Amino acid sequence: MNKQITFIDIVKRHRGILYKVITMYCTNDDDKKDLEQEILIQIWKSLSSYNDSYAITTWLYRISMNVAISHYRKTFKKKVTLYD
């Protein structure tokens, strides 16, 4: 199956999971867009390692959460260092 078609289909079908995570970690629209891009990039990179014996929703949620947590830490660290 074509990786690009699979990626687009997965993202369209499960967009709600991505936005749930994004809105949990970001309130600013620009930050939401940045986080969305980071999550989509990571999904694209990890697509070939997906094990279809597990639910795609669990896999997407875990990737989204990991990227969101990293993004939050990076953003929070920048804000803290600006005030130091």
PyMOL CGO cylinders between C-alpha atoms (Angstrom):
from pymol import cmd
from pymol.cgo import CYLINDER

trace = [
    CYLINDER, 0.00, 0.00, 0.00, 1.20, 3.50, -0.79, 0.3, 1, 1, 1, 1, 1, 1,
    CYLINDER, 1.20, 3.50, -0.79, 2.62, 5.16, 2.34, 0.3, 1, 1, 1, 1, 1, 1,
    CYLINDER, 2.62, 5.16, 2.34, 1.33, 8.60, 1.33, 0.3, 1, 1, 1, 1, 1, 1,
    CYLINDER, 1.33, 8.60, 1.33, -2.24, 7.40, 0.74, 0.3, 1, 1, 1, 1, 1, 1,
    CYLINDER, -2.24, 7.40, 0.74, -2.19, 5.48, 4.02, 0.3, 1, 1, 1, 1, 1, 1,
    CYLINDER, -2.19, 5.48, 4.02, -0.91, 8.52, 5.91, 0.3, 1, 1, 1, 1, 1, 1,
    CYLINDER, -0.91, 8.52, 5.91, -3.58, 10.84, 4.50, 0.3, 1, 1, 1, 1, 1, 1,
    CYLINDER, -3.58, 10.84, 4.50, -6.31, 8.28, 5.17, 0.3, 1, 1, 1, 1, 1, 1,
    CYLINDER, -6.31, 8.28, 5.17, -5.18, 7.72, 8.77, 0.3, 1, 1, 1, 1, 1, 1,
    CYLINDER, -5.18, 7.72, 8.77, -4.96, 11.45, 9.51, 0.3, 1, 1, 1, 1, 1, 1,
    CYLINDER, -4.96, 11.45, 9.51, -8.39, 12.17, 8.00, 0.3, 1, 1, 1, 1, 1, 1,
    CYLINDER, -8.39, 12.17, 8.00, -10.04, 9.27, 9.78, 0.3, 1, 1, 1, 1, 1, 1,
    CYLINDER, -10.04, 9.27, 9.78, -8.52, 9.95, 13.21, 0.3, 1, 1, 1, 1, 1, 1,
    CYLINDER, -8.52, 9.95, 13.21, -8.17, 13.74, 13.25, 0.3, 1, 1, 1, 1, 1, 1,
    CYLINDER, -8.17, 13.74, 13.25, -10.20, 13.94, 16.46, 0.3, 1, 1, 1, 1, 1, 1,
    CYLINDER, -10.20, 13.94, 16.46, -7.54, 12.12, 18.46, 0.3, 1, 1, 1, 1, 1, 1,
    CYLINDER, -7.54, 12.12, 18.46, -4.86, 14.52, 17.26, 0.3, 1, 1, 1, 1, 1, 1,
    CYLINDER, -4.86, 14.52, 17.26, -6.90, 17.61, 18.08, 0.3, 1, 1, 1, 1, 1, 1,
    CYLINDER, -6.90, 17.61, 18.08, -7.85, 16.28, 21.49, 0.3, 1, 1, 1, 1, 1, 1,
    CYLINDER, -7.85, 16.28, 21.49, -4.17, 16.04, 22.42, 0.3, 1, 1, 1, 1, 1, 1,
    CYLINDER, -4.17, 16.04, 22.42, -3.29, 19.35, 20.77, 0.3, 1, 1, 1, 1, 1, 1,
    CYLINDER, -3.29, 19.35, 20.77, -5.98, 21.25, 22.67, 0.3, 1, 1, 1, 1, 1, 1,
    CYLINDER, -5.98, 21.25, 22.67, -4.91, 19.65, 25.96, 0.3, 1, 1, 1, 1, 1, 1,
    CYLINDER, -4.91, 19.65, 25.96, -1.40, 21.10, 25.59, 0.3, 1, 1, 1, 1, 1, 1,
    CYLINDER, -1.40, 21.10, 25.59, -1.90, 24.36, 23.68, 0.3, 1, 1, 1, 1, 1, 1,
    CYLINDER, -1.90, 24.36, 23.68, -4.25, 27.31, 23.88, 0.3, 1, 1, 1, 1, 1, 1,
    CYLINDER, -4.25, 27.31, 23.88, -2.51, 29.65, 21.45, 0.3, 1, 1, 1, 1, 1, 1,
    CYLINDER, -2.51, 29.65, 21.45, -3.45, 29.08, 17.79, 0.3, 1, 1, 1, 1, 1, 1,
    CYLINDER, -3.45, 29.08, 17.79, 0.15, 29.40, 16.59, 0.3, 1, 1, 1, 1, 1, 1,
    CYLINDER, 0.15, 29.40, 16.59, 1.32, 26.83, 19.15, 0.3, 1, 1, 1, 1, 1, 1,
    CYLINDER, 1.32, 26.83, 19.15, -1.50, 24.51, 18.09, 0.3, 1, 1, 1, 1, 1, 1,
    CYLINDER, -1.50, 24.51, 18.09, -0.36, 24.71, 14.46, 0.3, 1, 1, 1, 1, 1, 1,
    CYLINDER, -0.36, 24.71, 14.46, 3.25, 24.06, 15.45, 0.3, 1, 1, 1, 1, 1, 1,
    CYLINDER, 3.25, 24.06, 15.45, 2.31, 21.08, 17.58, 0.3, 1, 1, 1, 1, 1, 1,
    CYLINDER, 2.31, 21.08, 17.58, 0.06, 19.68, 14.86, 0.3, 1, 1, 1, 1, 1, 1,
    CYLINDER, 0.06, 19.68, 14.86, 2.95, 19.83, 12.39, 0.3, 1, 1, 1, 1, 1, 1,
    CYLINDER, 2.95, 19.83, 12.39, 5.31, 18.13, 14.83, 0.3, 1, 1, 1, 1, 1, 1,
    CYLINDER, 5.31, 18.13, 14.83, 2.78, 15.35, 15.46, 0.3, 1, 1, 1, 1, 1, 1,
    CYLINDER, 2.78, 15.35, 15.46, 2.12, 14.81, 11.75, 0.3, 1, 1, 1, 1, 1, 1,
    CYLINDER, 2.12, 14.81, 11.75, 5.84, 14.65, 11.02, 0.3, 1, 1, 1, 1, 1, 1,
    CYLINDER, 5.84, 14.65, 11.02, 6.34, 12.05, 13.73, 0.3, 1, 1, 1, 1, 1, 1,
    CYLINDER, 6.34, 12.05, 13.73, 3.41, 9.97, 12.50, 0.3, 1, 1, 1, 1, 1, 1,
    CYLINDER, 3.41, 9.97, 12.50, 4.85, 10.06, 8.97, 0.3, 1, 1, 1, 1, 1, 1,
    CYLINDER, 4.85, 10.06, 8.97, 8.29, 9.00, 10.22, 0.3, 1, 1, 1, 1, 1, 1,
    CYLINDER, 8.29, 9.00, 10.22, 6.84, 6.21, 12.37, 0.3, 1, 1, 1, 1, 1, 1,
    CYLINDER, 6.84, 6.21, 12.37, 4.31, 4.85, 9.91, 0.3, 1, 1, 1, 1, 1, 1,
    CYLINDER, 4.31, 4.85, 9.91, 6.58, 2.08, 8.66, 0.3, 1, 1, 1, 1, 1, 1,
    CYLINDER, 6.58, 2.08, 8.66, 7.08, 0.80, 12.22, 0.3, 1, 1, 1, 1, 1, 1,
    CYLINDER, 7.08, 0.80, 12.22, 3.35, 0.52, 13.00, 0.3, 1, 1, 1, 1, 1, 1,
    CYLINDER, 3.35, 0.52, 13.00, 2.39, -2.98, 14.13, 0.3, 1, 1, 1, 1, 1, 1,
    CYLINDER, 2.39, -2.98, 14.13, -1.12, -3.66, 12.84, 0.3, 1, 1, 1, 1, 1, 1,
    CYLINDER, -1.12, -3.66, 12.84, -1.81, -6.18, 15.58, 0.3, 1, 1, 1, 1, 1, 1,
    CYLINDER, -1.81, -6.18, 15.58, -2.49, -3.14, 17.80, 0.3, 1, 1, 1, 1, 1, 1,
    CYLINDER, -2.49, -3.14, 17.80, -5.21, -0.51, 17.44, 0.3, 1, 1, 1, 1, 1, 1,
    CYLINDER, -5.21, -0.51, 17.44, -4.22, 2.42, 15.24, 0.3, 1, 1, 1, 1, 1, 1,
    CYLINDER, -4.22, 2.42, 15.24, -5.96, 4.78, 17.66, 0.3, 1, 1, 1, 1, 1, 1,
    CYLINDER, -5.96, 4.78, 17.66, -3.72, 3.71, 20.54, 0.3, 1, 1, 1, 1, 1, 1,
    CYLINDER, -3.72, 3.71, 20.54, -0.63, 4.15, 18.37, 0.3, 1, 1, 1, 1, 1, 1,
    CYLINDER, -0.63, 4.15, 18.37, -1.73, 7.62, 17.20, 0.3, 1, 1, 1, 1, 1, 1,
    CYLINDER, -1.73, 7.62, 17.20, -2.63, 8.72, 20.71, 0.3, 1, 1, 1, 1, 1, 1,
    CYLINDER, -2.63, 8.72, 20.71, 0.73, 7.58, 22.10, 0.3, 1, 1, 1, 1, 1, 1,
    CYLINDER, 0.73, 7.58, 22.10, 2.69, 9.37, 19.37, 0.3, 1, 1, 1, 1, 1, 1,
    CYLINDER, 2.69, 9.37, 19.37, 0.58, 12.50, 19.81, 0.3, 1, 1, 1, 1, 1, 1,
    CYLINDER, 0.58, 12.50, 19.81, 1.05, 12.50, 23.58, 0.3, 1, 1, 1, 1, 1, 1,
    CYLINDER, 1.05, 12.50, 23.58, 4.81, 11.94, 23.36, 0.3, 1, 1, 1, 1, 1, 1,
    CYLINDER, 4.81, 11.94, 23.36, 5.25, 14.76, 20.86, 0.3, 1, 1, 1, 1, 1, 1,
    CYLINDER, 5.25, 14.76, 20.86, 2.95, 17.06, 22.86, 0.3, 1, 1, 1, 1, 1, 1,
    CYLINDER, 2.95, 17.06, 22.86, 4.85, 16.43, 26.09, 0.3, 1, 1, 1, 1, 1, 1,
    CYLINDER, 4.85, 16.43, 26.09, 8.18, 17.11, 24.37, 0.3, 1, 1, 1, 1, 1, 1,
    CYLINDER, 8.18, 17.11, 24.37, 6.75, 20.27, 22.80, 0.3, 1, 1, 1, 1, 1, 1,
    CYLINDER, 6.75, 20.27, 22.80, 5.39, 21.43, 26.16, 0.3, 1, 1, 1, 1, 1, 1,
    CYLINDER, 5.39, 21.43, 26.16, 8.72, 20.84, 27.90, 0.3, 1, 1, 1, 1, 1, 1,
    CYLINDER, 8.72, 20.84, 27.90, 10.60, 22.66, 25.16, 0.3, 1, 1, 1, 1, 1, 1,
    CYLINDER, 10.60, 22.66, 25.16, 8.18, 25.61, 25.25, 0.3, 1, 1, 1, 1, 1, 1,
    CYLINDER, 8.18, 25.61, 25.25, 8.11, 25.76, 29.05, 0.3, 1, 1, 1, 1, 1, 1,
    CYLINDER, 8.11, 25.76, 29.05, 11.91, 25.63, 29.23, 0.3, 1, 1, 1, 1, 1, 1,
    CYLINDER, 11.91, 25.63, 29.23, 12.18, 28.56, 26.80, 0.3, 1, 1, 1, 1, 1, 1,
    CYLINDER, 12.18, 28.56, 26.80, 9.75, 30.63, 28.86, 0.3, 1, 1, 1, 1, 1, 1,
    CYLINDER, 9.75, 30.63, 28.86, 11.62, 29.90, 32.09, 0.3, 1, 1, 1, 1, 1, 1,
    CYLINDER, 11.62, 29.90, 32.09, 15.00, 30.81, 30.64, 0.3, 1, 1, 1, 1, 1, 1,
    CYLINDER, 15.00, 30.81, 30.64, 13.69, 34.14, 29.35, 0.3, 1, 1, 1, 1, 1, 1,
    CYLINDER, 13.69, 34.14, 29.35, 12.97, 35.25, 32.90, 0.3, 1, 1, 1, 1, 1, 1,
    CYLINDER, 12.97, 35.25, 32.90, 16.21, 34.00, 34.45, 0.3, 1, 1, 1, 1, 1, 1,
]
cmd.load_cgo(trace, "trace")
